[in-house]
């Protein structure tokens, strides 16, 4: 996956606003300061089974972009 594809994939499940990540499937939100906690999905949320932290995924997107920058120079 390219960094851009990773980012688009992230945005298909999550949105980021004012330091909060929101799950697009169930509408649950989590502040960045609570990123070490389990994401508060509703029990019926379709994303919860992936058991992924949106903050962790976002870090991976950021690192993917950074490694692209590094290989350019
Ligand atoms: Zn959810």
PDB file of the backbone (N, CA, C, O) and the ligand in Angstrom, with CONECT records:
HET     ZN  A 101       1
ATOM      1  N   UNK A   1       0.842  -1.204   0.000  1.00  0.00           N
ATOM      2  CA  UNK A   1       0.000   0.000   0.000  1.00  0.00           C
ATOM      3  C   UNK A   1       0.877   1.253   0.000  1.00  0.00           C
ATOM      4  O   UNK A   1       1.853   1.325   0.746  1.00  0.00           O
ATOM      5  N   UNK A   2       0.543   2.217  -0.812  1.00  0.00           N
ATOM      6  CA  UNK A   2       1.285   3.477  -0.787  1.00  0.00           C
ATOM      7  C   UNK A   2       0.825   4.293   0.426  1.00  0.00           C
ATOM      8  O   UNK A   2      -0.250   4.047   0.974  1.00  0.00           O
ATOM      9  N   UNK A   3       1.643   5.263   0.839  1.00  0.00           N
ATOM     10  CA  UNK A   3       1.229   6.119   1.962  1.00  0.00           C
ATOM     11  C   UNK A   3      -0.126   6.772   1.724  1.00  0.00           C
ATOM     12  O   UNK A   3      -0.935   6.895   2.643  1.00  0.00           O
ATOM     13  N   UNK A   4      -0.367   7.188   0.486  1.00  0.00           N
ATOM     14  CA  UNK A   4      -1.650   7.832   0.184  1.00  0.00           C
ATOM     15  C   UNK A   4      -2.805   6.848   0.340  1.00  0.00           C
ATOM     16  O   UNK A   4      -3.861   7.198   0.868  1.00  0.00           O
ATOM     17  N   UNK A   5      -2.603   5.635  -0.113  1.00  0.00           N
ATOM     18  CA  UNK A   5      -3.646   4.615   0.032  1.00  0.00           C
ATOM     19  C   UNK A   5      -3.914   4.307   1.510  1.00  0.00           C
ATOM     20  O   UNK A   5      -5.057   4.112   1.924  1.00  0.00           O
ATOM     21  N   UNK A   6      -2.833   4.269   2.290  1.00  0.00           N
ATOM     22  CA  UNK A   6      -2.999   4.070   3.735  1.00  0.00           C
ATOM     23  C   UNK A   6      -3.837   5.183   4.338  1.00  0.00           C
ATOM     24  O   UNK A   6      -4.714   4.940   5.167  1.00  0.00           O
ATOM     25  N   UNK A   7      -3.554   6.417   3.909  1.00  0.00           N
ATOM     26  CA  UNK A   7      -4.269   7.559   4.469  1.00  0.00           C
ATOM     27  C   UNK A   7      -5.742   7.503   4.076  1.00  0.00           C
ATOM     28  O   UNK A   7      -6.620   7.751   4.903  1.00  0.00           O
ATOM     29  N   UNK A   8      -6.009   7.176   2.806  1.00  0.00           N
ATOM     30  CA  UNK A   8      -7.396   7.101   2.350  1.00  0.00           C
ATOM     31  C   UNK A   8      -8.141   5.983   3.076  1.00  0.00           C
ATOM     32  O   UNK A   8      -9.317   6.122   3.414  1.00  0.00           O
ATOM     33  N   UNK A   9      -7.443   4.876   3.308  1.00  0.00           N
ATOM     34  CA  UNK A   9      -8.036   3.768   4.030  1.00  0.00           C
ATOM     35  C   UNK A   9      -8.378   4.183   5.464  1.00  0.00           C
ATOM     36  O   UNK A   9      -9.438   3.836   5.984  1.00  0.00           O
ATOM     37  N   UNK A  10      -7.466   4.927   6.095  1.00  0.00           N
ATOM     38  CA  UNK A  10      -7.723   5.433   7.445  1.00  0.00           C
ATOM     39  C   UNK A  10      -8.971   6.310   7.444  1.00  0.00           C
ATOM     40  O   UNK A  10      -9.838   6.186   8.309  1.00  0.00           O
ATOM     41  N   UNK A  11      -9.040   7.195   6.457  1.00  0.00           N
ATOM     42  CA  UNK A  11     -10.169   8.129   6.407  1.00  0.00           C
ATOM     43  C   UNK A  11     -11.483   7.456   6.047  1.00  0.00           C
ATOM     44  O   UNK A  11     -12.547   8.046   6.238  1.00  0.00           O
ATOM     45  N   UNK A  12     -11.434   6.238   5.532  1.00  0.00           N
ATOM     46  CA  UNK A  12     -12.688   5.543   5.246  1.00  0.00           C
ATOM     47  C   UNK A  12     -13.316   5.013   6.533  1.00  0.00           C
ATOM     48  O   UNK A  12     -14.525   4.788   6.587  1.00  0.00           O
ATOM     49  N   UNK A  13     -12.494   4.811   7.574  1.00  0.00           N
ATOM     50  CA  UNK A  13     -13.031   4.308   8.844  1.00  0.00           C
ATOM     51  C   UNK A  13     -13.111   5.366   9.934  1.00  0.00           C
ATOM     52  O   UNK A  13     -13.931   5.258  10.845  1.00  0.00           O
ATOM     53  N   UNK A  14     -12.263   6.391   9.847  1.00  0.00           N
ATOM     54  CA  UNK A  14     -12.122   7.353  10.937  1.00  0.00           C
ATOM     55  C   UNK A  14     -12.131   8.774  10.419  1.00  0.00           C
ATOM     56  O   UNK A  14     -11.835   9.014   9.248  1.00  0.00           O
ATOM     57  N   UNK A  15     -12.469   9.717  11.280  1.00  0.00           N
ATOM     58  CA  UNK A  15     -12.239  11.117  10.952  1.00  0.00           C
ATOM     59  C   UNK A  15     -11.567  11.788  12.141  1.00  0.00           C
ATOM     60  O   UNK A  15     -11.713  11.345  13.280  1.00  0.00           O
ATOM     61  N   UNK A  16     -10.847  12.835  11.874  1.00  0.00           N
ATOM     62  CA  UNK A  16     -10.067  13.522  12.901  1.00  0.00           C
ATOM     63  C   UNK A  16     -10.531  14.963  12.978  1.00  0.00           C
ATOM     64  O   UNK A  16     -10.590  15.664  11.968  1.00  0.00           O
ATOM     65  N   UNK A  17     -10.862  15.405  14.197  1.00  0.00           N
ATOM     66  CA  UNK A  17     -11.380  16.749  14.369  1.00  0.00           C
ATOM     67  C   UNK A  17     -11.042  17.274  15.764  1.00  0.00           C
ATOM     68  O   UNK A  17     -11.404  16.661  16.768  1.00  0.00           O
ATOM     69  N   UNK A  18     -10.346  18.409  15.821  1.00  0.00           N
ATOM     70  CA  UNK A  18     -10.030  19.034  17.111  1.00  0.00           C
ATOM     71  C   UNK A  18      -9.364  18.083  18.098  1.00  0.00           C
ATOM     72  O   UNK A  18      -9.659  18.131  19.292  1.00  0.00           O
ATOM     73  N   UNK A  19      -8.473  17.221  17.622  1.00  0.00           N
ATOM     74  CA  UNK A  19      -7.778  16.309  18.521  1.00  0.00           C
ATOM     75  C   UNK A  19      -8.588  15.093  18.922  1.00  0.00           C
ATOM     76  O   UNK A  19      -8.169  14.316  19.780  1.00  0.00           O
ATOM     77  N   UNK A  20      -9.751  14.926  18.303  1.00  0.00           N
ATOM     78  CA  UNK A  20     -10.577  13.738  18.557  1.00  0.00           C
ATOM     79  C   UNK A  20     -10.645  12.887  17.299  1.00  0.00           C
ATOM     80  O   UNK A  20     -10.813  13.406  16.196  1.00  0.00           O
ATOM     81  N   UNK A  21     -10.515  11.581  17.472  1.00  0.00           N
ATOM     82  CA  UNK A  21     -10.790  10.675  16.365  1.00  0.00           C
ATOM     83  C   UNK A  21     -12.201  10.151  16.534  1.00  0.00           C
ATOM     84  O   UNK A  21     -12.615   9.772  17.630  1.00  0.00           O
ATOM     85  N   UNK A  22     -12.936  10.137  15.425  1.00  0.00           N
ATOM     86  CA  UNK A  22     -14.297   9.638  15.457  1.00  0.00           C
ATOM     87  C   UNK A  22     -14.409   8.411  14.564  1.00  0.00           C
ATOM     88  O   UNK A  22     -13.910   8.403  13.439  1.00  0.00           O
ATOM     89  N   UNK A  23     -15.070   7.373  15.073  1.00  0.00           N
ATOM     90  CA  UNK A  23     -15.334   6.178  14.276  1.00  0.00           C
ATOM     91  C   UNK A  23     -16.532   6.468  13.373  1.00  0.00           C
ATOM     92  O   UNK A  23     -17.611   6.818  13.851  1.00  0.00           O
ATOM     93  N   UNK A  24     -16.329   6.319  12.064  1.00  0.00           N
ATOM     94  CA  UNK A  24     -17.415   6.647  11.137  1.00  0.00           C
ATOM     95  C   UNK A  24     -18.543   5.622  11.207  1.00  0.00           C
ATOM     96  O   UNK A  24     -19.680   5.921  10.844  1.00  0.00           O
ATOM     97  N   UNK A  25     -18.228   4.415  11.673  1.00  0.00           N
ATOM     98  CA  UNK A  25     -19.246   3.365  11.711  1.00  0.00           C
ATOM     99  C   UNK A  25     -20.219   3.553  12.875  1.00  0.00           C
ATOM    100  O   UNK A  25     -21.427   3.394  12.696  1.00  0.00           O
ATOM    101  N   UNK A  26     -19.711   3.892  14.072  1.00  0.00           N
ATOM    102  CA  UNK A  26     -20.608   3.980  15.234  1.00  0.00           C
ATOM    103  C   UNK A  26     -20.668   5.383  15.836  1.00  0.00           C
ATOM    104  O   UNK A  26     -21.511   5.644  16.694  1.00  0.00           O
ATOM    105  N   UNK A  27     -19.796   6.282  15.407  1.00  0.00           N
ATOM    106  CA  UNK A  27     -19.848   7.649  15.898  1.00  0.00           C
ATOM    107  C   UNK A  27     -19.120   7.865  17.214  1.00  0.00           C
ATOM    108  O   UNK A  27     -19.135   8.972  17.751  1.00  0.00           O
ATOM    109  N   UNK A  28     -18.473   6.810  17.751  1.00  0.00           N
ATOM    110  CA  UNK A  28     -17.727   6.958  19.000  1.00  0.00           C
ATOM    111  C   UNK A  28     -16.518   7.861  18.776  1.00  0.00           C
ATOM    112  O   UNK A  28     -15.915   7.862  17.703  1.00  0.00           O
ATOM    113  N   UNK A  29     -16.176   8.628  19.810  1.00  0.00           N
ATOM    114  CA  UNK A  29     -15.051   9.540  19.704  1.00  0.00           C
ATOM    115  C   UNK A  29     -14.053   9.292  20.827  1.00  0.00           C
ATOM    116  O   UNK A  29     -14.412   8.840  21.914  1.00  0.00           O
ATOM    117  N   UNK A  30     -12.787   9.600  20.536  1.00  0.00           N
ATOM    118  CA  UNK A  30     -11.753   9.462  21.557  1.00  0.00           C
ATOM    119  C   UNK A  30     -10.749  10.592  21.398  1.00  0.00           C
ATOM    120  O   UNK A  30     -10.300  10.891  20.291  1.00  0.00           O
ATOM    121  N   UNK A  31     -10.402  11.217  22.525  1.00  0.00           N
ATOM    122  CA  UNK A  31      -9.410  12.284  22.510  1.00  0.00           C
ATOM    123  C   UNK A  31      -8.014  11.692  22.388  1.00  0.00           C
ATOM    124  O   UNK A  31      -7.763  10.562  22.805  1.00  0.00           O
ATOM    125  N   UNK A  32      -7.109  12.477  21.808  1.00  0.00           N
ATOM    126  CA  UNK A  32      -5.741  11.981  21.664  1.00  0.00           C
ATOM    127  C   UNK A  32      -5.129  11.674  23.026  1.00  0.00           C
ATOM    128  O   UNK A  32      -4.314  10.759  23.149  1.00  0.00           O
ATOM    129  N   UNK A  33      -5.517  12.434  24.049  1.00  0.00           N
ATOM    130  CA  UNK A  33      -4.967  12.205  25.388  1.00  0.00           C
ATOM    131  C   UNK A  33      -5.372  10.849  25.960  1.00  0.00           C
ATOM    132  O   UNK A  33      -4.768  10.369  26.920  1.00  0.00           O
ATOM    133  N   UNK A  34      -6.405  10.229  25.361  1.00  0.00           N
ATOM    134  CA  UNK A  34      -6.877   8.920  25.839  1.00  0.00           C
ATOM    135  C   UNK A  34      -6.473   7.801  24.900  1.00  0.00           C
ATOM    136  O   UNK A  34      -7.037   6.708  24.950  1.00  0.00           O
ATOM    137  N   UNK A  35      -5.498   8.067  24.043  1.00  0.00           N
ATOM    138  CA  UNK A  35      -5.175   7.110  22.984  1.00  0.00           C
ATOM    139  C   UNK A  35      -4.637   5.783  23.477  1.00  0.00           C
ATOM    140  O   UNK A  35      -4.647   4.797  22.740  1.00  0.00           O
ATOM    141  N   UNK A  36      -4.162   5.746  24.729  1.00  0.00           N
ATOM    142  CA  UNK A  36      -3.668   4.478  25.269  1.00  0.00           C
ATOM    143  C   UNK A  36      -4.824   3.556  25.657  1.00  0.00           C
ATOM    144  O   UNK A  36      -4.631   2.354  25.842  1.00  0.00           O
ATOM    145  N   UNK A  37      -6.017   4.122  25.780  1.00  0.00           N
ATOM    146  CA  UNK A  37      -7.181   3.321  26.164  1.00  0.00           C
ATOM    147  C   UNK A  37      -7.779   2.620  24.946  1.00  0.00           C
ATOM    148  O   UNK A  37      -7.504   2.978  23.801  1.00  0.00           O
ATOM    149  N   UNK A  38      -8.604   1.614  25.227  1.00  0.00           N
ATOM    150  CA  UNK A  38      -9.331   0.943  24.164  1.00  0.00           C
ATOM    151  C   UNK A  38     -10.306   1.943  23.549  1.00  0.00           C
ATOM    152  O   UNK A  38     -10.923   2.732  24.265  1.00  0.00           O
ATOM    153  N   UNK A  39     -10.444   1.910  22.243  1.00  0.00           N
ATOM    154  CA  UNK A  39     -11.358   2.843  21.595  1.00  0.00           C
ATOM    155  C   UNK A  39     -12.805   2.492  21.960  1.00  0.00           C
ATOM    156  O   UNK A  39     -13.198   1.329  21.876  1.00  0.00           O
ATOM    157  N   UNK A  40     -13.597   3.492  22.363  1.00  0.00           N
ATOM    158  CA  UNK A  40     -14.959   3.222  22.901  1.00  0.00           C
ATOM    159  C   UNK A  40     -16.025   2.988  21.842  1.00  0.00           C
ATOM    160  O   UNK A  40     -17.035   3.691  21.815  1.00  0.00           O
ATOM    161  N   UNK A  41     -15.811   2.000  20.961  1.00  0.00           N
ATOM    162  CA  UNK A  41     -16.848   1.655  19.984  1.00  0.00           C
ATOM    163  C   UNK A  41     -18.104   1.165  20.696  1.00  0.00           C
ATOM    164  O   UNK A  41     -18.042   0.711  21.839  1.00  0.00           O
ATOM    165  N   UNK A  42     -19.241   1.261  20.016  1.00  0.00           N
ATOM    166  CA  UNK A  42     -20.438   0.596  20.517  1.00  0.00           C
ATOM    167  C   UNK A  42     -20.285  -0.910  20.263  1.00  0.00           C
ATOM    168  O   UNK A  42     -19.482  -1.327  19.429  1.00  0.00           O
ATOM    169  N   UNK A  43     -21.050  -1.702  20.980  1.00  0.00           N
ATOM    170  CA  UNK A  43     -20.909  -3.158  20.859  1.00  0.00           C
ATOM    171  C   UNK A  43     -21.247  -3.660  19.473  1.00  0.00           C
ATOM    172  O   UNK A  43     -20.744  -4.696  19.040  1.00  0.00           O
ATOM    173  N   UNK A  44     -22.096  -2.929  18.780  1.00  0.00           N
ATOM    174  CA  UNK A  44     -22.557  -3.390  17.466  1.00  0.00           C
ATOM    175  C   UNK A  44     -21.707  -2.833  16.325  1.00  0.00           C
ATOM    176  O   UNK A  44     -21.971  -3.118  15.156  1.00  0.00           O
ATOM    177  N   UNK A  45     -20.702  -2.051  16.657  1.00  0.00           N
ATOM    178  CA  UNK A  45     -19.901  -1.412  15.618  1.00  0.00           C
ATOM    179  C   UNK A  45     -19.170  -2.454  14.766  1.00  0.00           C
ATOM    180  O   UNK A  45     -18.631  -3.435  15.279  1.00  0.00           O
ATOM    181  N   UNK A  46     -19.168  -2.215  13.464  1.00  0.00           N
ATOM    182  CA  UNK A  46     -18.527  -3.165  12.551  1.00  0.00           C
ATOM    183  C   UNK A  46     -17.009  -3.026  12.547  1.00  0.00           C
ATOM    184  O   UNK A  46     -16.305  -3.926  12.090  1.00  0.00           O
ATOM    185  N   UNK A  47     -16.501  -1.904  13.053  1.00  0.00           N
ATOM    186  CA  UNK A  47     -15.062  -1.668  13.044  1.00  0.00           C
ATOM    187  C   UNK A  47     -14.401  -2.273  14.291  1.00  0.00           C
ATOM    188  O   UNK A  47     -13.205  -2.564  14.282  1.00  0.00           O
ATOM    189  N   UNK A  48     -15.183  -2.461  15.360  1.00  0.00           N
ATOM    190  CA  UNK A  48     -14.629  -2.904  16.632  1.00  0.00           C
ATOM    191  C   UNK A  48     -13.912  -4.247  16.503  1.00  0.00           C
ATOM    192  O   UNK A  48     -12.933  -4.502  17.204  1.00  0.00           O
ATOM    193  N   UNK A  49     -14.393  -5.090  15.621  1.00  0.00           N
ATOM    194  CA  UNK A  49     -13.790  -6.431  15.481  1.00  0.00           C
ATOM    195  C   UNK A  49     -12.366  -6.358  14.925  1.00  0.00           C
ATOM    196  O   UNK A  49     -11.577  -7.283  15.120  1.00  0.00           O
ATOM    197  N   UNK A  50     -12.034  -5.269  14.237  1.00  0.00           N
ATOM    198  CA  UNK A  50     -10.675  -5.113  13.721  1.00  0.00           C
ATOM    199  C   UNK A  50      -9.684  -4.932  14.864  1.00  0.00           C
ATOM    200  O   UNK A  50      -8.494  -5.218  14.735  1.00  0.00           O
ATOM    201  N   UNK A  51     -10.218  -4.440  16.005  1.00  0.00           N
ATOM    202  CA  UNK A  51      -9.401  -4.291  17.202  1.00  0.00           C
ATOM    203  C   UNK A  51      -8.124  -3.489  16.948  1.00  0.00           C
ATOM    204  O   UNK A  51      -7.041  -3.859  17.400  1.00  0.00           O
ATOM    205  N   UNK A  52      -8.274  -2.390  16.219  1.00  0.00           N
ATOM    206  CA  UNK A  52      -7.125  -1.552  15.918  1.00  0.00           C
ATOM    207  C   UNK A  52      -7.312  -0.185  16.551  1.00  0.00           C
ATOM    208  O   UNK A  52      -8.418   0.355  16.582  1.00  0.00           O
ATOM    209  N   UNK A  53      -6.232   0.358  17.047  1.00  0.00           N
ATOM    210  CA  UNK A  53      -6.292   1.709  17.578  1.00  0.00           C
ATOM    211  C   UNK A  53      -6.135   2.701  16.431  1.00  0.00           C
ATOM    212  O   UNK A  53      -5.158   2.634  15.685  1.00  0.00           O
ATOM    213  N   UNK A  54      -7.094   3.628  16.283  1.00  0.00           N
ATOM    214  CA  UNK A  54      -6.969   4.603  15.193  1.00  0.00           C
ATOM    215  C   UNK A  54      -5.705   5.448  15.325  1.00  0.00           C
ATOM    216  O   UNK A  54      -5.136   5.890  14.327  1.00  0.00           O
ATOM    217  N   UNK A  55      -5.267   5.670  16.574  1.00  0.00           N
ATOM    218  CA  UNK A  55      -4.059   6.479  16.790  1.00  0.00           C
ATOM    219  C   UNK A  55      -2.824   5.729  16.320  1.00  0.00           C
ATOM    220  O   UNK A  55      -1.913   6.304  15.725  1.00  0.00           O
ATOM    221  N   UNK A  56      -2.816   4.429  16.601  1.00  0.00           N
ATOM    222  CA  UNK A  56      -1.723   3.582  16.128  1.00  0.00           C
ATOM    223  C   UNK A  56      -1.684   3.579  14.600  1.00  0.00           C
ATOM    224  O   UNK A  56      -0.622   3.713  13.992  1.00  0.00           O
ATOM    225  N   UNK A  57      -2.854   3.424  13.995  1.00  0.00           N
ATOM    226  CA  UNK A  57      -2.938   3.409  12.533  1.00  0.00           C
ATOM    227  C   UNK A  57      -2.486   4.739  11.947  1.00  0.00           C
ATOM    228  O   UNK A  57      -1.815   4.792  10.917  1.00  0.00           O
ATOM    229  N   UNK A  58      -2.872   5.815  12.634  1.00  0.00           N
ATOM    230  CA  UNK A  58      -2.499   7.150  12.163  1.00  0.00           C
ATOM    231  C   UNK A  58      -0.978   7.337  12.234  1.00  0.00           C
ATOM    232  O   UNK A  58      -0.375   7.950  11.353  1.00  0.00           O
ATOM    233  N   UNK A  59      -0.382   6.807  13.280  1.00  0.00           N
ATOM    234  CA  UNK A  59       1.077   6.842  13.392  1.00  0.00           C
ATOM    235  C   UNK A  59       1.725   6.093  12.226  1.00  0.00           C
ATOM    236  O   UNK A  59       2.726   6.536  11.663  1.00  0.00           O
ATOM    237  N   UNK A  60       1.129   4.949  11.878  1.00  0.00           N
ATOM    238  CA  UNK A  60       1.675   4.163  10.768  1.00  0.00           C
ATOM    239  C   UNK A  60       1.570   4.926   9.451  1.00  0.00           C
ATOM    240  O   UNK A  60       2.473   4.859   8.617  1.00  0.00           O
ATOM    241  N   UNK A  61       0.461   5.656   9.264  1.00  0.00           N
ATOM    242  CA  UNK A  61       0.299   6.481   8.065  1.00  0.00           C
ATOM    243  C   UNK A  61       1.391   7.553   8.032  1.00  0.00           C
ATOM    244  O   UNK A  61       2.038   7.775   7.009  1.00  0.00           O
ATOM    245  N   UNK A  62       1.575   8.205   9.176  1.00  0.00           N
ATOM    246  CA  UNK A  62       2.581   9.265   9.264  1.00  0.00           C
ATOM    247  C   UNK A  62       3.980   8.709   8.962  1.00  0.00           C
ATOM    248  O   UNK A  62       4.761   9.324   8.235  1.00  0.00           O
ATOM    249  N   UNK A  63       4.278   7.543   9.530  1.00  0.00           N
ATOM    250  CA  UNK A  63       5.605   6.954   9.308  1.00  0.00           C
ATOM    251  C   UNK A  63       5.779   6.534   7.854  1.00  0.00           C
ATOM    252  O   UNK A  63       6.879   6.626   7.310  1.00  0.00           O
ATOM    253  N   UNK A  64       4.706   6.076   7.224  1.00  0.00           N
ATOM    254  CA  UNK A  64       4.785   5.694   5.814  1.00  0.00           C
ATOM    255  C   UNK A  64       5.148   6.907   4.961  1.00  0.00           C
ATOM    256  O   UNK A  64       5.958   6.809   4.039  1.00  0.00           O
ATOM    257  N   UNK A  65       4.531   8.065   5.283  1.00  0.00           N
ATOM    258  CA  UNK A  65       4.861   9.288   4.553  1.00  0.00           C
ATOM    259  C   UNK A  65       6.298   9.718   4.821  1.00  0.00           C
ATOM    260  O   UNK A  65       7.002  10.160   3.914  1.00  0.00           O
ATOM    261  N   UNK A  66       6.727   9.584   6.076  1.00  0.00           N
ATOM    262  CA  UNK A  66       8.087  10.005   6.422  1.00  0.00           C
ATOM    263  C   UNK A  66       9.133   9.143   5.720  1.00  0.00           C
ATOM    264  O   UNK A  66      10.165   9.652   5.282  1.00  0.00           O
ATOM    265  N   UNK A  67       8.874   7.852   5.611  1.00  0.00           N
ATOM    266  CA  UNK A  67       9.867   6.996   4.945  1.00  0.00           C
ATOM    267  C   UNK A  67       9.912   7.302   3.445  1.00  0.00           C
ATOM    268  O   UNK A  67      10.953   7.146   2.807  1.00  0.00           O
ATOM    269  N   UNK A  68       8.769   7.740   2.884  1.00  0.00           N
ATOM    270  CA  UNK A  68       8.771   8.149   1.482  1.00  0.00           C
ATOM    271  C   UNK A  68       9.631   9.392   1.289  1.00  0.00           C
ATOM    272  O   UNK A  68      10.392   9.503   0.327  1.00  0.00           O
ATOM    273  N   UNK A  69       9.486  10.337   2.246  1.00  0.00           N
ATOM    274  CA  UNK A  69      10.296  11.561   2.194  1.00  0.00           C
ATOM    275  C   UNK A  69      11.773  11.211   2.219  1.00  0.00           C
ATOM    276  O   UNK A  69      12.571  11.785   1.478  1.00  0.00           O
ATOM    277  N   UNK A  70      12.128  10.266   3.074  1.00  0.00           N
ATOM    278  CA  UNK A  70      13.533   9.908   3.239  1.00  0.00           C
ATOM    279  C   UNK A  70      14.126   9.268   1.987  1.00  0.00           C
ATOM    280  O   UNK A  70      15.284   9.511   1.648  1.00  0.00           O
ATOM    281  N   UNK A  71      13.334   8.456   1.306  1.00  0.00           N
ATOM    282  CA  UNK A  71      13.882   7.790   0.131  1.00  0.00           C
ATOM    283  C   UNK A  71      14.007   8.738  -1.049  1.00  0.00           C
ATOM    284  O   UNK A  71      14.760   8.474  -1.985  1.00  0.00           O
ATOM    285  N   UNK A  72      13.262   9.856  -1.005  1.00  0.00           N
ATOM    286  CA  UNK A  72      13.330  10.833  -2.091  1.00  0.00           C
ATOM    287  C   UNK A  72      14.684  11.514  -2.135  1.00  0.00           C
ATOM    288  O   UNK A  72      15.216  11.772  -3.215  1.00  0.00           O
ATOM    289  N   UNK A  73      15.252  11.810  -0.963  1.00  0.00           N
ATOM    290  CA  UNK A  73      16.464  12.627  -0.932  1.00  0.00           C
ATOM    291  C   UNK A  73      17.735  11.796  -1.042  1.00  0.00           C
ATOM    292  O   UNK A  73      18.836  12.347  -1.030  1.00  0.00           O
TER     293      UNK A  73
HETATM  294 ZN    ZN A 101     -16.959   2.139  15.961  1.00  0.00          ZN
END
